[in-house]
């Protein structure tokens, strides 16, 4: 079987993580920020799986399961908070909510 070099996989994971980080920094909509955090979680999971496969152990896959569970909990709590913010402020734009706070 033709294997992908670990450097290429880690480069892909790094690019995914940077894409998610850029999305968190530049976006003002809380839903897009939540999706960017999910991209960052998936990039970390990919890096764990690649490292585990490189070492020939299942540790990376176990960590991926924990990351997916944590991401699911983060989505549940995040969406509940977003719904509450929308009910109170009628917007999910973080700049508008910051202005209302002052």
N, C-alpha and C positions, 0 to 999 in steps of 0.2 A: 504494500500500500504506500502511496506517495504521501509523505508527511510534509506539512507546512512548517517552515523553520519558526522557531519560537520568537525570533526577533521580529518577523513580519506580523505575527499575532499580537505581540506586545505593542508594536507600533500602532496597529489598528485599535487596540484597547486604549492607548494613550490619546489617539485622535478622537475616539468616541468620548473619552472623559473630557477632553478640552472643548469639544462641541457642546457637551452638557454644561460645562462651566461657563462658557460664553453665553449660552442661553439663559442661565441663572442671572448672570451679570447684566445682560443687555435688555432682557424682556421686562415689561412692567405688569403684564397680565399674570396673575397668580397661577392660573391654570397652565400656562406655558412654562412657568418656573417649576411647577410640580412635574411636568413631563421632562424637563431638563434634568431634574434630580434623578428621575427614573433612568435616563440615559447614562448618567454617571454611575448609578448602581449596576447597570448591566455591563458597563465597561470594567468595573472592578470584578464582577463575576467572571467575565471573560478572561481577565488576567489570572485569576485564581485557577480556573480550569486549565489554562495553558501551562501554568507552572506545575500543577499536579500531573498533567499528562507528560510533561518533560521529565519529571522525576519518576514516573511510572507508578504513582500512588493515587488513591481516590480522595485525598484530602481536599483538592481543589473543587471536586464535585460536591463534597459535603459543605464546604463554605458557600458554594453557589446556592444550595438549598436554603441555608441560613439567610443569605442575601435576598433571595426571592421572598422568603417569609417576612423579613424586615421591610421590604419594599411594599408588600401587600398591606402590612399594618400601617405604613406611612401613607399609602394612598387612602386607606379608610379614614384615618384621622385627618389627613389633609383635605379630603373632600368634605368632611363634616365641618371643618373650620371655614372652608370656602363658602359653603352654603350659609353658614351663620353670618359671615362677613357680608355676603350679598343681601341677606335679609335686613341687616342693620343699615348698610350704606348704599344699597341698590347699585353697586359696582364691584368689580373685582380688580380694578386698576390700583396698584399699590401707591402710585403718586397721589391719586385723589384721596385715598384713605389716610395717607400721611398728612396731607393738607387739612383734612377734617380734624385730625387729632390735635393740631396746634391751636 
